[in-house]
Amino acid sequence: MKKLKTLAYPYIFWILIFIIVPTFMIFYYALTKDGEFTLANFQKIFQGPTLKTIWASFRIAGITSLVSLLIAYPFALFMTKLNIKYRTMAMMLIMVPMWMNFLLRSYAWVTILSPNGVLDNFLKIFGIQYKSFLYTEASVILGMVYNFLPFMILPIYTALEKIDYSLIEASYDLGANEFQTFWKIIFPMSLPGVISGITMVFVPVISTFEVADLLGGGMVNMVGNVIERAFTKTGNWGYGSALATFLMVIILISMVFDKESIETGGMND
């Protein structure tokens, strides 16, 4: 036991230096100004421009989560019906894009969506003219869905794979059709995976700024962009720290909700 405690020291040191100390510094800057305690940084969050940005971030995160769910759930359900060797191939198709750098994947969409880009030139072959929607909210949502879709698919697939198939057979034996079986059996039992997926997509989308910078072109402003500018451009560390703290509270609430939902789903199972 003593040896195990000794082996844990590097991990404790890592947590202390790279998690606890930076978090304490964020709290310190968020609650002080010129070395004095103040709530002015948090009060600024609830002013007009910042509230508008927060609302835009929540809206984009909500739409991204919904679109990702509508794509991920059928795909995850389809994967559970595949032969085991084809499931591995499908899983690889999901994971391979994740091996590429996040910024590289986002830059690829700039090339695809830009005027005279890949999509524009492809459509011109068929005589189709379209107005590029690069640097719009729609392009940002598209980039977010592409980057975070695997985080929605994997927990849903895991939840669906764990469902006891005998319950589905029993449902059919009792006269339920496919829709009734899905709505009464499959979907409720997969809710823990759905909630986990929504949390894993919604939370990082709110704080991500790279996609909004590249595909939004400065026309789409999110909380992550405001925090990044506060630290790197305006030097207003107090305001940036307050916004970061605000996001941390949202993440903690989401994690608690996610944990309770999963435990409830487990008890129902």
C-alpha positions as CSV (number, residue, x, y, z in Angstrom):
1,M,0.0,0.0,0.0
2,K,2.8,2.4,0.9
3,K,4.5,1.7,-2.5
4,L,1.2,2.5,-4.3
5,K,1.0,5.8,-2.4
6,T,4.6,6.6,-3.5
7,L,3.7,5.9,-7.1
8,A,0.8,8.4,-6.9
9,Y,3.1,11.3,-6.0
10,P,3.9,12.2,-9.6
11,Y,0.2,12.3,-10.4
12,I,-0.5,14.5,-7.4
13,F,2.3,16.8,-8.4
14,W,0.9,17.0,-11.9
15,I,-2.5,17.9,-10.6
16,L,-1.1,20.5,-8.3
17,I,1.1,22.3,-10.8
18,F,-1.1,22.0,-14.0
19,I,-4.6,22.0,-12.6
20,I,-5.0,23.4,-9.1
21,V,-2.5,26.3,-9.4
22,P,-3.8,27.5,-12.9
23,T,-7.4,27.3,-11.6
24,F,-6.5,29.3,-8.5
25,M,-4.9,31.9,-10.7
26,I,-8.0,32.2,-12.8
27,F,-10.1,32.7,-9.7
28,Y,-7.7,35.2,-8.4
29,Y,-7.7,37.4,-11.5
30,A,-11.5,37.0,-11.9
31,L,-12.1,38.3,-8.3
32,T,-9.5,41.1,-8.2
33,K,-8.6,44.3,-9.9
34,D,-5.3,46.1,-9.1
35,G,-4.9,43.6,-6.3
36,E,-8.2,44.5,-4.6
37,F,-11.3,42.2,-4.3
38,T,-14.0,43.1,-6.8
39,L,-17.0,41.6,-8.6
40,A,-16.8,44.1,-11.4
41,N,-15.3,41.5,-13.8
42,F,-18.4,39.3,-13.3
43,Q,-20.8,42.2,-13.5
44,K,-19.4,43.0,-16.9
45,I,-20.4,39.5,-18.1
46,F,-24.1,40.4,-17.6
47,Q,-23.9,43.6,-19.7
48,G,-25.5,43.8,-23.1
49,P,-22.7,42.9,-25.6
50,T,-21.4,40.0,-23.5
51,L,-24.9,38.6,-22.9
52,K,-25.4,38.7,-26.6
53,T,-22.2,36.8,-27.2
54,I,-23.1,34.2,-24.5
55,W,-26.5,33.7,-26.1
56,A,-25.0,33.3,-29.5
57,S,-22.5,30.7,-28.1
58,F,-25.4,28.8,-26.4
59,R,-27.4,28.9,-29.6
60,I,-24.6,27.6,-31.8
61,A,-23.7,24.9,-29.2
62,G,-27.4,23.9,-29.0
63,I,-27.8,23.7,-32.8
64,T,-24.5,21.8,-33.1
65,S,-25.5,19.3,-30.4
66,L,-29.0,18.8,-32.1
67,V,-27.5,18.3,-35.6
68,S,-24.8,16.0,-34.2
69,L,-27.4,13.9,-32.4
70,L,-29.6,13.6,-35.5
71,I,-26.6,12.3,-37.5
72,A,-25.0,10.3,-34.7
73,Y,-27.9,8.3,-33.4
74,P,-28.9,6.6,-36.7
75,F,-25.3,5.9,-37.5
76,A,-24.6,4.4,-34.0
77,L,-27.8,2.3,-34.3
78,F,-26.6,1.2,-37.7
79,M,-23.2,0.2,-36.3
80,T,-24.8,-2.0,-33.7
81,K,-26.4,-4.1,-36.4
82,L,-23.2,-4.6,-38.4
83,N,-21.1,-7.7,-38.2
84,I,-18.3,-7.3,-35.6
85,K,-15.5,-7.0,-38.3
86,Y,-17.4,-4.3,-40.1
87,R,-18.0,-2.5,-36.8
88,T,-14.2,-2.2,-36.4
89,M,-14.0,-0.7,-39.9
90,A,-16.8,1.8,-39.1
91,M,-15.1,2.7,-35.9
92,M,-11.9,3.4,-37.8
93,L,-13.7,5.7,-40.2
94,I,-14.9,7.7,-37.2
95,M,-11.6,7.8,-35.5
96,V,-9.2,8.4,-38.4
97,P,-10.2,12.1,-38.9
98,M,-9.6,12.7,-35.2
99,W,-5.9,11.7,-35.6
100,M,-5.4,14.9,-37.7
101,N,-4.7,18.2,-36.1
102,F,-7.9,20.1,-35.0
103,L,-6.8,23.3,-36.9
104,L,-5.9,21.3,-40.0
105,R,-9.4,19.8,-40.1
106,S,-10.9,23.3,-39.8
107,Y,-8.6,24.8,-42.4
108,A,-9.8,22.1,-44.8
109,W,-13.3,23.4,-44.6
110,V,-12.1,26.9,-45.4
111,T,-10.6,25.5,-48.6
112,I,-13.8,23.6,-49.4
113,L,-16.3,26.4,-48.7
114,S,-14.4,29.5,-50.0
115,P,-15.3,31.1,-53.3
116,N,-13.6,29.3,-56.1
117,G,-12.9,26.5,-53.6
118,V,-13.5,22.8,-53.9
119,L,-17.3,23.0,-53.6
120,D,-17.7,26.0,-55.8
121,N,-15.6,24.5,-58.6
122,F,-17.4,21.2,-58.3
123,L,-20.9,22.8,-58.6
124,K,-19.7,24.9,-61.6
125,I,-19.2,21.6,-63.5
126,F,-23.0,21.2,-63.3
127,G,-23.7,24.8,-64.0
128,I,-24.8,25.5,-60.4
129,Q,-24.0,28.9,-59.0
130,Y,-24.2,29.4,-55.2
131,K,-23.3,32.1,-52.8
132,S,-20.6,30.9,-50.5
133,F,-21.7,30.8,-46.9
134,L,-18.2,30.9,-45.5
135,Y,-17.8,33.4,-42.7
136,T,-21.3,32.9,-41.5
137,E,-22.9,31.2,-38.5
138,A,-23.9,28.2,-40.7
139,S,-20.3,27.6,-41.7
140,V,-19.2,27.7,-38.1
141,I,-22.0,25.2,-37.1
142,L,-20.9,22.9,-40.0
143,G,-17.3,23.0,-38.8
144,M,-18.3,22.3,-35.2
145,V,-20.5,19.3,-36.2
146,Y,-17.6,17.9,-38.3
147,N,-15.1,18.3,-35.5
148,F,-17.2,17.1,-32.6
149,L,-19.5,14.5,-34.2
150,P,-17.3,11.5,-33.0
151,F,-17.9,12.6,-29.4
152,M,-21.6,12.2,-30.0
153,I,-21.4,8.9,-31.9
154,L,-19.1,7.0,-29.5
155,P,-21.1,7.3,-26.2
156,I,-24.4,6.6,-28.0
157,Y,-22.9,3.5,-29.7
158,T,-21.6,2.3,-26.3
159,A,-25.0,2.7,-24.7
160,L,-26.8,0.9,-27.6
161,E,-24.3,-1.9,-27.6
162,K,-25.0,-2.7,-24.0
163,I,-28.8,-3.1,-24.5
164,D,-29.9,-6.6,-23.8
165,Y,-31.3,-7.8,-27.1
166,S,-33.7,-10.2,-25.4
167,L,-35.7,-7.2,-24.3
168,I,-36.1,-6.1,-27.9
169,E,-37.2,-9.7,-28.8
170,A,-39.7,-9.7,-26.0
171,S,-41.1,-6.4,-27.3
172,Y,-41.7,-7.9,-30.7
173,D,-43.2,-11.1,-29.2
174,L,-45.7,-8.9,-27.3
175,G,-46.9,-7.3,-30.5
176,A,-44.9,-4.1,-30.6
177,N,-43.8,-2.8,-34.0
178,E,-40.4,-1.4,-34.8
179,F,-41.3,2.2,-33.9
180,Q,-42.9,1.2,-30.6
181,T,-39.9,-1.0,-29.7
182,F,-37.5,1.9,-30.5
183,W,-39.5,4.5,-28.6
184,K,-40.4,2.4,-25.6
185,I,-37.2,0.2,-25.3
186,I,-34.2,1.2,-27.3
187,F,-34.3,5.0,-26.9
188,P,-35.0,5.1,-23.2
189,M,-32.2,2.7,-22.5
190,S,-29.7,4.6,-24.6
191,L,-30.5,8.0,-22.9
192,P,-27.3,7.9,-20.8
193,G,-25.3,7.7,-23.9
194,V,-27.3,10.5,-25.5
195,I,-26.9,12.7,-22.5
196,S,-23.1,12.0,-22.4
197,G,-22.8,12.8,-26.1
198,I,-24.7,16.1,-25.8
199,T,-22.5,17.1,-22.8
200,M,-19.3,16.1,-24.7
201,V,-20.4,18.2,-27.7
202,F,-22.2,21.2,-26.1
203,V,-19.6,22.1,-23.5
204,P,-16.5,22.3,-25.7
205,V,-18.4,24.0,-28.5
206,I,-19.2,26.9,-26.2
207,S,-15.5,27.4,-25.3
208,T,-13.9,26.7,-28.7
209,F,-12.6,29.7,-30.6
210,E,-10.5,28.2,-33.4
211,V,-13.5,27.1,-35.6
212,A,-15.3,30.5,-35.1
213,D,-12.1,32.3,-36.1
214,L,-11.4,30.3,-39.2
215,L,-14.9,29.6,-40.5
216,G,-16.5,32.7,-39.0
217,G,-13.8,35.1,-40.2
218,G,-14.5,37.5,-37.3
219,M,-18.2,37.8,-38.2
220,V,-19.3,35.2,-35.7
221,N,-18.3,35.9,-32.1
222,M,-18.4,33.3,-29.3
223,V,-17.4,33.2,-25.7
224,G,-14.2,31.4,-26.5
225,N,-13.2,34.2,-28.9
226,V,-13.9,36.9,-26.2
227,I,-11.7,35.0,-23.7
228,E,-8.9,34.5,-26.2
229,R,-8.9,38.2,-27.1
230,A,-9.0,39.2,-23.4
231,F,-5.8,37.3,-22.7
232,T,-3.8,37.8,-25.9
233,K,-4.9,41.1,-27.3
234,T,-6.6,43.5,-24.8
235,G,-4.7,42.2,-21.8
236,N,-7.9,42.3,-19.7
237,W,-7.0,39.1,-17.7
238,G,-9.7,39.8,-15.0
239,Y,-12.5,39.9,-17.5
240,G,-11.2,36.8,-19.4
241,S,-10.7,34.9,-16.1
242,A,-14.3,35.8,-15.0
243,L,-15.7,34.5,-18.3
244,A,-13.5,31.4,-18.0
245,T,-14.9,30.9,-14.4
246,F,-18.4,31.3,-15.8
247,L,-17.8,28.6,-18.3
248,M,-16.3,26.3,-15.7
249,V,-19.4,26.6,-13.6
250,I,-21.5,25.6,-16.6
251,I,-19.2,22.6,-17.2
252,L,-19.5,21.5,-13.6
253,I,-23.3,21.8,-13.7
254,S,-23.4,19.8,-16.9
255,M,-21.1,17.1,-15.4
256,V,-23.4,16.8,-12.3
257,F,-26.5,16.6,-14.5
258,D,-24.7,14.0,-16.8
259,K,-23.7,11.9,-13.8
260,E,-27.2,11.9,-12.3
261,S,-28.8,11.1,-15.6
262,I,-26.4,8.1,-16.2
263,E,-27.0,6.8,-12.7
264,T,-30.7,7.1,-13.1
265,G,-30.5,5.3,-16.5
266,G,-28.3,2.6,-14.9
267,M,-30.9,2.0,-12.1
268,N,-33.7,1.9,-14.6
269,D,-31.8,-0.8,-16.5
